[in-house]
Amino acid sequence: MSSPAAGPGGALVDEMGSTVSRAARAGGRRSRRAAQAAGWVAAAALLAQASVGWLPTQLVPAAESSTSVRLVDDRAGGALFTSTGLVPGQVEQRCVALAVTGSAQSFGGVDLSAVVPRADLAPYLSLTVERGVLADPTRCDTFSGQQVWTGTLAQLPGTPATGVSTGWQPGVDQRAVFRFSVGVLDDPGAQGLTARASFVWSLDVTPVPAPVVVAEPTPVPAPAPVPAVVPAPVPSATPVPAPPAVPTARPVPVPAPVRTSAAVPAPAVPPAPSAEPAPSVGPAAPATRTGSVPGSFPRRGGTSGDVLLAPPIDTTPSSFVEVAAAMAQVAFAVADDSQFPLALVAVVIGFVAVQGRLDRRDPKLALAPVRHDLSGFPDFPESPRRAPS
């Protein structure tokens, strides 16, 4: 870097295209009133070099060596700012357009950092970075966009690894325009200081992967088919026919003997009609029948008359025990589940009580006769037939 030229406010361009300026001091010949009217003058020099080609960033060395991607600006590596005699309240703005050349499979984001070799004035320089578009490519005052970063020059990261993300994705848009606004803070400590900085744009490039050649597997010859051994058929034994079955004679069923009664009773001869009997006061006594009546129980013990003897009832103790056990089982079942029977009994008793009360209050039932009317039955028209003795 060359030394600056003598004299207040002088500037000199060094061998790298950057400018260095010294602080312009107010001369002693100026009056005190002029110094108070102008405030104070901070003479500062700022150099902004916006060229990645001039200052490459080695974030991904493999990507740079395997691709031809470059970031270039529209200033051919020239200085972005060359300012002297900055005063508080005065803001200078410059625009720079960047483009990506070359090809790659994918582009990452572009980050911004700054290399500040002379940083005396850096804490007093306010810096604002914006990204957008230009309505007129030749005029920076037609810029419109959004803010990317703001702060002092000393606060801007100094390494590409910690750079500020600008939000520009070259994979989506290969061109971007940035506007830089620089001003000096209203601080007396900035008088007579200088600063120089170079802005660094870093681009993360993903290299195009080399095609992977997959070797085709060598075909393996298939083994020759082995013929299957077919076993010889085994001769089967000749079946011997069985002798025909001779049907056996089935026994002839013999009918069971039919029992017949020894004596067949003769039909009863009805008696001759007699004179009409006189009506009796009371009911006639039933006549005694003799002989067997079809469908009746047989007589036992040679008894005569119409008295039939039923078979005797088995009164052994076991019968009473079984009956008692059955009754006990029923009683236990009713006791276990007695809700429904008890409820039914209660409903019946309640119904009878209510109905009796209603009947006692009914005037029609009060007038109804209560005595018993016995109907007399006349004698049969003829006496029953009697069996012959």
C-alpha positions as CSV (number, residue, x, y, z in Angstrom):
1,M,0.0,0.0,0.0
2,S,1.4,3.4,-0.9
3,S,1.5,6.3,1.5
4,P,-0.9,9.2,1.0
5,A,0.0,12.5,-0.6
6,A,0.7,15.5,1.6
7,G,-1.8,18.2,2.1
8,P,-5.2,18.3,3.6
9,G,-7.9,16.4,1.9
10,G,-5.5,14.8,-0.6
11,A,-6.1,11.3,-2.0
12,L,-3.9,8.7,-3.6
13,V,-4.8,5.5,-5.4
14,D,-2.6,2.6,-4.4
15,E,-1.4,-0.2,-6.6
16,M,-4.5,-2.4,-5.9
17,G,-7.0,0.2,-7.1
18,S,-8.0,1.4,-3.6
19,T,-7.9,4.9,-2.3
20,V,-6.6,6.3,1.0
21,S,-7.4,9.7,2.2
22,R,-6.3,11.7,5.2
23,A,-8.4,13.8,7.5
24,A,-9.1,17.2,6.3
25,R,-8.6,19.6,9.2
26,A,-10.0,23.0,9.5
27,G,-7.3,25.7,8.8
28,G,-6.3,28.1,11.5
29,R,-7.1,30.9,9.2
30,R,-10.8,30.0,9.4
31,S,-12.8,32.1,11.8
32,R,-14.4,30.6,15.0
33,R,-17.9,31.4,13.6
34,A,-17.3,29.4,10.4
35,A,-16.2,26.4,12.6
36,Q,-19.3,26.6,14.7
37,A,-21.6,26.9,11.7
38,A,-20.1,23.9,9.9
39,G,-19.9,21.8,13.1
40,W,-17.0,19.6,12.8
41,V,-15.6,17.8,9.8
42,A,-14.6,14.2,10.0
43,A,-12.2,13.5,7.2
44,A,-12.4,9.8,6.4
45,A,-11.6,7.5,3.6
46,L,-13.5,4.3,2.8
47,L,-12.6,1.8,0.2
48,A,-15.1,-1.0,-0.7
49,Q,-13.7,-3.7,-3.0
50,A,-16.6,-5.8,-4.3
51,S,-15.0,-8.5,-6.3
52,V,-14.8,-12.2,-5.4
53,G,-12.5,-12.8,-8.3
54,W,-10.0,-10.3,-6.9
55,L,-10.4,-11.8,-3.4
56,P,-11.5,-15.4,-3.7
57,T,-13.1,-17.2,-0.8
58,Q,-12.1,-20.8,-0.2
59,L,-15.2,-22.2,1.6
60,V,-15.4,-25.3,-0.5
61,P,-12.0,-25.9,-2.2
62,A,-13.3,-29.0,-3.9
63,A,-16.1,-27.1,-5.5
64,E,-13.9,-24.4,-6.9
65,S,-11.4,-26.9,-8.4
66,S,-14.1,-29.1,-9.9
67,T,-16.4,-26.4,-11.4
68,S,-16.0,-23.1,-13.2
69,V,-18.4,-21.0,-11.0
70,R,-17.3,-17.4,-10.4
71,L,-18.9,-14.3,-8.8
72,V,-18.2,-11.1,-10.8
73,D,-19.4,-7.6,-10.3
74,D,-20.1,-4.8,-12.7
75,R,-17.3,-2.6,-11.5
76,A,-14.4,-4.7,-12.8
77,G,-12.9,-4.8,-9.3
78,G,-12.9,-1.0,-8.9
79,A,-13.4,0.8,-5.6
80,L,-17.0,1.1,-4.5
81,F,-16.4,4.2,-2.2
82,T,-13.7,6.8,-2.3
83,S,-14.9,9.5,0.2
84,T,-13.1,12.3,2.0
85,G,-14.3,14.9,4.4
86,L,-17.4,13.0,5.7
87,V,-19.6,14.9,8.1
88,P,-22.4,13.7,10.4
89,G,-25.7,13.5,8.7
90,Q,-24.3,13.0,5.2
91,V,-24.9,9.5,3.7
92,E,-23.3,8.2,0.6
93,Q,-24.9,5.4,-1.4
94,R,-23.4,3.1,-4.0
95,C,-24.9,0.1,-5.9
96,V,-23.2,-3.0,-7.2
97,A,-24.6,-5.8,-9.3
98,L,-23.3,-9.3,-9.0
99,A,-23.8,-12.3,-11.3
100,V,-22.9,-16.0,-11.2
101,T,-21.1,-17.6,-14.2
102,G,-20.4,-21.2,-14.8
103,S,-22.5,-24.2,-13.9
104,A,-23.0,-26.4,-10.9
105,Q,-25.5,-28.9,-9.7
106,S,-26.8,-26.6,-6.9
107,F,-25.9,-23.2,-5.5
108,G,-26.1,-22.3,-1.8
109,G,-26.6,-18.8,-0.4
110,V,-24.3,-15.9,-0.8
111,D,-22.8,-14.5,2.4
112,L,-21.2,-11.1,3.0
113,S,-18.2,-10.2,5.2
114,A,-15.5,-7.5,5.3
115,V,-11.7,-7.5,5.6
116,V,-10.7,-4.2,7.4
117,P,-6.9,-3.8,7.3
118,R,-7.2,-0.2,8.7
119,A,-10.0,0.1,11.2
120,D,-9.5,3.4,13.0
121,L,-12.7,4.9,11.7
122,A,-14.6,1.5,11.5
123,P,-16.4,1.9,14.8
124,Y,-17.7,5.4,13.7
125,L,-18.9,4.4,10.2
126,S,-22.6,3.3,10.0
127,L,-23.2,0.8,7.2
128,T,-26.5,-0.5,5.7
129,V,-26.7,-3.2,3.1
130,E,-29.8,-3.7,1.0
131,R,-30.7,-6.2,-1.8
132,G,-33.2,-5.4,-4.6
133,V,-33.5,-4.2,-8.2
134,L,-32.8,-1.1,-10.2
135,A,-35.4,0.5,-12.4
136,D,-32.6,2.1,-14.4
137,P,-29.4,0.1,-14.4
138,T,-27.3,3.3,-14.7
139,R,-28.8,5.1,-11.7
140,C,-28.5,4.0,-8.1
141,D,-31.2,6.3,-6.9
142,T,-33.8,4.1,-8.7
143,F,-33.0,1.2,-6.4
144,S,-35.8,-0.6,-4.5
145,G,-35.4,-3.6,-2.2
146,Q,-35.2,-4.8,1.4
147,Q,-32.6,-4.4,4.1
148,V,-30.1,-7.2,4.6
149,W,-27.9,-5.9,7.4
150,T,-27.2,-2.7,9.3
151,G,-24.6,-1.7,11.9
152,T,-21.1,-0.2,12.0
153,L,-18.3,-1.3,9.8
154,A,-16.5,-2.8,12.8
155,Q,-19.5,-5.0,13.6
156,L,-19.6,-6.6,10.1
157,P,-18.2,-10.2,10.3
158,G,-14.6,-10.4,9.1
159,T,-14.5,-14.0,7.9
160,P,-16.5,-15.8,5.3
161,A,-17.3,-18.6,7.7
162,T,-19.2,-16.1,9.9
163,G,-20.6,-13.9,7.1
164,V,-24.0,-12.3,7.0
165,S,-26.6,-14.1,4.9
166,T,-27.8,-11.9,2.1
167,G,-30.8,-14.1,1.1
168,W,-29.6,-14.3,-2.5
169,Q,-29.9,-17.8,-3.9
170,P,-28.0,-17.9,-7.3
171,G,-29.7,-21.2,-8.1
172,V,-33.0,-19.3,-8.3
173,D,-31.7,-16.0,-9.7
174,Q,-28.3,-15.6,-11.2
175,R,-28.1,-11.9,-10.8
176,A,-28.6,-9.6,-7.7
177,V,-28.1,-5.9,-7.0
178,F,-26.9,-4.5,-3.6
179,R,-26.9,-1.0,-2.3
180,F,-24.5,0.2,0.4
181,S,-25.2,3.3,2.5
182,V,-22.3,4.7,4.5
183,G,-22.3,7.6,7.0
184,V,-20.2,8.9,9.9
185,L,-21.6,9.0,13.4
186,D,-22.0,12.2,15.3
187,D,-19.0,11.6,17.6
188,P,-16.0,13.9,18.1
189,G,-13.7,10.8,18.4
190,A,-14.1,10.3,14.6
191,Q,-12.1,13.4,13.7
192,G,-8.9,12.8,11.7
193,L,-9.4,9.0,11.4
194,T,-9.3,6.8,8.3
195,A,-10.5,3.4,7.4
196,R,-10.1,0.9,4.5
197,A,-12.2,-2.2,4.0
198,S,-12.8,-4.8,1.3
199,F,-16.2,-6.5,1.0
200,V,-16.0,-10.2,0.5
201,W,-18.8,-12.3,-1.2
202,S,-18.7,-16.0,-0.5
203,L,-20.7,-18.6,-2.4
204,D,-21.2,-22.1,-1.4
205,V,-21.2,-24.4,-4.4
206,T,-22.1,-28.0,-4.5
207,P,-20.0,-29.8,-7.1
208,V,-21.6,-32.0,-9.7
209,P,-21.1,-35.6,-8.6
210,A,-19.2,-37.8,-10.9
211,P,-21.3,-40.5,-12.5
212,V,-21.0,-43.8,-10.8
213,V,-20.4,-46.6,-13.2
214,V,-22.0,-49.8,-12.0
215,A,-20.3,-52.8,-13.6
216,E,-22.6,-55.4,-14.8
217,P,-22.2,-58.7,-13.0
218,T,-20.6,-61.5,-15.0
219,P,-23.3,-64.0,-15.9
220,V,-22.9,-67.3,-14.1
221,P,-23.6,-70.3,-16.4
222,A,-26.5,-72.3,-15.2
223,P,-25.7,-75.9,-14.2
224,A,-26.8,-78.6,-16.6
225,P,-30.1,-80.2,-15.6
226,V,-29.6,-83.7,-14.1
227,P,-32.1,-86.2,-15.5
228,A,-34.3,-87.6,-12.8
229,V,-34.2,-91.4,-12.2
230,V,-37.6,-93.0,-12.7
231,P,-38.0,-96.1,-10.6
232,A,-39.2,-99.3,-12.3
233,P,-42.8,-100.1,-11.6
234,V,-43.3,-102.9,-9.1
235,P,-45.8,-105.6,-10.3
236,S,-48.8,-105.8,-8.0
237,A,-50.3,-109.0,-6.8
238,T,-53.2,-110.4,-8.7
239,P,-56.3,-110.2,-6.6
240,V,-58.0,-113.5,-5.8
241,P,-61.8,-113.4,-6.2
242,A,-63.6,-114.2,-3.0
243,P,-66.2,-117.0,-3.0
244,P,-69.7,-115.7,-3.4
245,A,-71.7,-115.3,-0.2
246,V,-74.5,-117.7,0.2
247,P,-77.6,-116.0,1.7
248,T,-78.9,-117.7,4.9
249,A,-82.5,-118.5,5.4
250,R,-84.2,-115.9,7.5
251,P,-86.5,-117.2,10.3
252,V,-90.2,-117.0,9.6
253,P,-91.9,-114.9,12.3
254,V,-94.5,-116.9,14.3
255,P,-97.6,-114.9,15.2
256,A,-98.2,-114.5,18.9
257,P,-101.3,-116.3,20.3
258,V,-104.3,-114.1,20.8
259,R,-106.1,-114.5,24.0
260,T,-109.9,-114.7,23.9
261,S,-112.3,-114.5,26.8
262,A,-113.8,-117.7,27.9
263,A,-117.3,-116.4,28.4
264,V,-118.9,-113.8,26.3
265,P,-121.8,-112.1,28.1
266,A,-125.1,-112.2,26.4
267,P,-126.7,-108.9,25.5
268,A,-129.0,-107.5,28.1
269,V,-132.7,-107.8,27.3
270,P,-134.5,-104.6,28.1
271,P,-137.4,-105.1,30.4
272,A,-140.9,-104.7,29.3
273,P,-142.3,-101.2,29.7
274,S,-144.3,-100.9,32.8
275,A,-146.9,-98.5,33.7
276,E,-145.9,-94.9,34.2
277,P,-144.5,-94.7,37.6
278,A,-145.8,-92.2,40.0
279,P,-143.6,-89.2,40.5
280,S,-141.5,-89.3,43.6
281,V,-140.8,-86.5,45.9
282,G,-137.0,-87.0,46.1
283,P,-134.5,-88.1,43.5
284,A,-134.6,-91.7,42.5
285,A,-131.9,-94.0,43.8
286,P,-129.5,-95.2,41.1
287,A,-130.0,-98.8,40.0
288,T,-127.3,-101.3,40.7
289,R,-125.6,-102.6,37.6
290,T,-124.2,-106.0,37.2
291,G,-121.9,-107.4,34.7
292,S,-118.7,-106.0,33.2
293,V,-118.8,-102.6,31.5
294,P,-116.5,-102.2,28.5
295,G,-113.6,-99.8,29.3
296,S,-113.9,-100.0,33.1
297,F,-111.4,-101.2,35.6
298,P,-111.4,-104.9,36.2
299,R,-112.9,-106.2,39.3
300,R,-110.7,-107.7,41.9
301,G,-111.2,-110.5,44.3
302,G,-114.3,-111.8,42.6
303,T,-116.4,-108.9,43.9
304,S,-119.8,-108.3,42.4
305,G,-121.7,-105.1,41.7
306,D,-120.6,-101.7,40.4
307,V,-117.7,-101.2,43.0
308,L,-114.4,-101.0,41.1
309,L,-111.1,-101.3,42.9
310,A,-108.3,-98.9,41.8
311,P,-104.7,-100.1,41.9
312,P,-103.2,-99.6,45.4
313,I,-101.1,-96.4,46.0
314,D,-97.5,-97.0,46.7
315,T,-97.1,-95.7,50.2
316,T,-93.5,-96.7,50.8
317,P,-91.3,-94.3,52.8
318,S,-89.1,-93.7,49.7
319,S,-92.1,-92.1,47.9
320,F,-92.8,-89.7,50.7
321,V,-89.1,-88.8,50.8
322,E,-89.0,-88.0,47.1
323,V,-92.2,-85.9,47.3
324,A,-90.8,-84.0,50.3
325,A,-87.5,-83.4,48.5
326,A,-89.3,-82.1,45.4
327,M,-91.5,-79.8,47.5
328,A,-88.4,-78.5,49.4
329,Q,-86.6,-77.8,46.1
330,V,-89.6,-75.8,44.8
331,A,-89.8,-73.9,48.1
332,F,-86.1,-73.0,48.0
333,A,-86.4,-71.9,44.4
334,V,-89.3,-69.7,45.2
335,A,-87.5,-68.3,48.2
336,D,-84.4,-67.5,46.2
337,D,-86.3,-65.6,43.5
338,S,-89.4,-64.5,45.4
339,Q,-89.5,-60.9,44.1
340,F,-91.9,-61.6,41.3
341,P,-94.3,-64.0,43.2
342,L,-94.5,-61.6,46.1
343,A,-95.1,-58.7,43.8
344,L,-97.8,-60.6,42.0
345,V,-99.5,-61.6,45.2
346,A,-99.3,-57.9,46.4
347,V,-100.9,-56.8,43.1
348,V,-103.7,-59.3,43.4
349,I,-104.4,-58.4,47.0
350,G,-104.4,-54.7,46.2
351,F,-106.7,-55.3,43.2
352,V,-109.2,-57.3,45.3
353,A,-109.2,-54.7,48.1
354,V,-109.8,-51.8,45.7
355,Q,-112.5,-53.7,43.8
356,G,-114.3,-54.7,47.0
357,R,-114.3,-51.1,48.1
358,L,-115.7,-50.0,44.8
359,D,-118.4,-52.7,44.8
360,R,-119.5,-51.6,48.3
361,R,-120.0,-48.1,47.1
362,D,-121.9,-49.1,43.9
363,P,-125.7,-48.4,44.3
364,K,-126.7,-50.9,41.7
365,L,-124.9,-53.8,43.4
366,A,-126.5,-52.7,46.7
367,L,-130.0,-53.3,45.2
368,A,-129.1,-56.8,43.8
369,P,-130.6,-59.8,45.6
370,V,-128.2,-61.8,47.7
371,R,-130.4,-64.9,48.6
372,H,-129.8,-68.3,47.0
373,D,-132.5,-69.4,44.5
374,L,-132.4,-73.2,44.3
375,S,-133.9,-74.6,41.2
376,G,-135.7,-78.0,41.4
377,F,-134.7,-80.7,39.0
378,P,-137.5,-82.9,37.8
379,D,-137.1,-86.7,37.7
380,F,-135.7,-88.4,34.7
381,P,-138.2,-89.3,32.1
382,E,-137.4,-93.0,32.5
383,S,-135.6,-95.1,35.0
384,P,-132.1,-96.1,34.1
385,R,-131.6,-99.4,32.6
386,R,-130.6,-102.2,34.9
387,A,-128.3,-105.0,34.1
388,P,-129.8,-108.5,34.4
389,S,-128.9,-110.3,37.5
